[in-house]
């Protein structure tokens, strides 16, 4: 669980840097807005997974109310969003 929490913390830093570098505007094309919202959704879901994993780390193992799926679900959404943003870097280069 500690490795997963560390990975989620790095992913959260990535999303916070990415969203701060974007300047939203209503005139943006649809794909720019898609990637902006992908960054927002990824950051929120990663923050939720990180918080639940951190809380679970300090709860006793017997009868823990936080199941691994509660951490893995939002964490997986965050990873998928990071992959989508990584693919954005391949095609959205300014020439």
Secondary structure as the mmCIF struct_conf table of DSSP 4:
data_model
#
loop_
_struct_conf.conf_type_id
_struct_conf.id
_struct_conf.beg_label_comp_id
_struct_conf.beg_label_asym_id
_struct_conf.beg_label_seq_id
_struct_conf.end_label_comp_id
_struct_conf.end_label_asym_id
_struct_conf.end_label_seq_id
HELX_RH_AL_P HELX_RH_AL_P1 UNK A 2 UNK A 20
TURN_TY1_P TURN_TY1_P1 UNK A 21 UNK A 21
TURN_TY1_P TURN_TY1_P2 UNK A 26 UNK A 27
BEND BEND1 UNK A 28 UNK A 28
HELX_RH_AL_P HELX_RH_AL_P2 UNK A 30 UNK A 58
BEND BEND2 UNK A 59 UNK A 59
BEND BEND3 UNK A 61 UNK A 61
TURN_TY1_P TURN_TY1_P3 UNK A 62 UNK A 63
BEND BEND4 UNK A 65 UNK A 66
HELX_RH_AL_P HELX_RH_AL_P3 UNK A 68 UNK A 91
#
